[in-house]
Amino acid sequence: MIPVPAVLQDTAEPPPPPRLGVKLGKVVLRTVDRFFARHSRVPVTPFIDAKYFPELAPLKAAWRDVDAELTPLLEARERIPSFHQLSKDQVRISRGDHWKTFAFYVFGDRVSENCAQCPRTAALLDALPGIQNAWFSILAPGYHIPPHRGPSRAVVRCHLGLHIPEAKERCWIRVDNTRAHWSAGEFMCFDDTYEHEVHNDTDETRVVLFIDLDRPLDRIGRKGCEALLWLMRRSKYVKSSKANLDAWNRRLGIRAD
């Protein structure tokens, strides 16, 4: 097993209480979310029909190609970081090595080293307009992601089912007051600013291709979205996540072709 970089070692310590700046930031984001709701061109509901995102059709059609590139990664999953090892703010919902993330895009920045390992998947993602984040989200058997909310309604979250447990009724996501189950080769789209949680109450690993796309907005909404995402990319939250991912790949000797 390849050792984890020291700066990214897991910790059993509970997360620190939110700082005042973080609390204020969340208040601002919730206010901005009401602006995006007014200017949204798709329903502002917990789940959103994938028909509103026709650009996802090529990925859906090629899902078996994506799954084929995922398989060798799972065979060496100790080389894939857990979510909180990249984003320290996630320690409340990501513990141990139960939720791993193999990133292709982080807030619009392409992770060339990882894309080179999955060229077909990367090419399909590169063709998506408005892509902000994309990664393989790998959830261990028996793990529960506690209730939480995403940072902004500026994006819509889309999951492409890949490795889905056979007992899929025991592997589910709740968004607001509605539960849903993944299906292999199908997209599930939702607004992650609603409270949501995930349960994998099976003895199999669940994997989806996790994608954040720009929310379809009117002209005024798009201007606001561009401004918010510009600020978020320059935040410590995003910069530290990118730095941690770069450090992880350097430690493992992973380089882009």
Secondary structure by P-SEA (a helix, b strand, c coil): cccccccccccccccccccaaaaaaaaaaaaaaaaaaaaccccccccccccccccaaaaaaaaaaaaaaaaaaaaaccccccccccccccccccccccccccccccccccaaaaaaacaaaaaaaaacccccbbbbbbbcccccccccccccccbbbbbbbccccccccccccccccbbbbbcccbbbbbcccccccccccccbbbbbbbbbccccccaaaaaaaaaaaaaaaacaaaaaaaaaaaaaaaaaccccc
